[in-house]
Amino acid sequence: MALSVSALVLFGIILIIFIRNKQIKVPHAILAGLFGFMLNQSTAAKPIQDFLAQLAKTLANLTN
């Protein structure tokens, strides 16, 4: 059974771990989130999504 986790959820978990371990401060995490929202509305969003989809596909093929 294969599980699929969105990149947003994965990055959110990573940010929470960094905040709890005091490796990243809350204002920095907020700034990273706002940057992500702005990036999503730019013309760079489609190539980034394509790259992440291809990377996920490659990693899935490596584990099989």
C-alpha positions as CSV (number, residue, x, y, z in Angstrom):
1,M,0.0,0.0,0.0
2,A,1.5,3.3,-1.1
3,L,0.9,6.5,0.8
4,S,1.0,9.9,-0.8
5,V,1.9,13.0,1.3
6,S,1.6,16.4,-0.2
7,A,4.8,18.5,-0.2
8,L,2.9,21.2,1.8
9,V,2.2,18.8,4.6
10,L,5.8,17.5,4.5
11,F,7.3,21.0,4.7
12,G,4.8,22.0,7.4
13,I,6.0,19.0,9.5
14,I,9.6,19.9,8.9
15,L,9.0,23.5,10.0
16,I,7.2,22.4,13.1
17,I,10.2,20.1,14.0
18,F,12.7,23.0,13.4
19,I,10.6,25.4,15.6
20,R,10.3,22.9,18.4
21,N,14.1,22.2,18.3
22,K,14.7,25.9,18.3
23,Q,16.6,25.6,15.0
24,I,14.3,28.1,13.3
25,K,12.4,30.9,15.0
26,V,8.6,31.5,14.5
27,P,9.1,34.7,12.5
28,H,11.4,33.0,10.1
29,A,8.8,30.2,9.6
30,I,6.1,32.8,8.9
31,L,8.3,34.5,6.4
32,A,9.0,31.2,4.7
33,G,5.2,30.5,4.5
34,L,4.4,33.9,3.1
35,F,7.2,33.5,0.5
36,G,5.6,30.2,-0.5
37,F,2.2,31.8,-1.0
38,M,3.8,34.6,-3.1
39,L,5.8,32.0,-5.1
40,N,2.7,30.0,-5.8
41,Q,1.1,33.0,-7.6
42,S,4.1,33.7,-9.7
43,T,5.1,32.3,-13.1
44,A,7.7,30.1,-11.5
45,A,5.0,28.0,-9.8
46,K,4.4,25.6,-12.8
47,P,8.1,24.7,-13.3
48,I,8.6,24.2,-9.6
49,Q,5.5,21.9,-9.4
50,D,6.7,20.0,-12.4
51,F,10.2,19.5,-10.9
52,L,8.7,18.4,-7.6
53,A,6.4,15.9,-9.3
54,Q,9.3,14.5,-11.3
55,L,11.4,14.3,-8.2
56,A,8.7,12.4,-6.4
57,K,8.2,10.0,-9.3
58,T,12.0,9.4,-9.4
59,L,12.1,8.7,-5.7
60,A,9.1,6.4,-5.9
61,N,10.8,4.4,-8.7
62,L,14.0,4.1,-6.6
63,T,12.1,2.5,-3.8
64,N,10.4,-0.1,-6.0
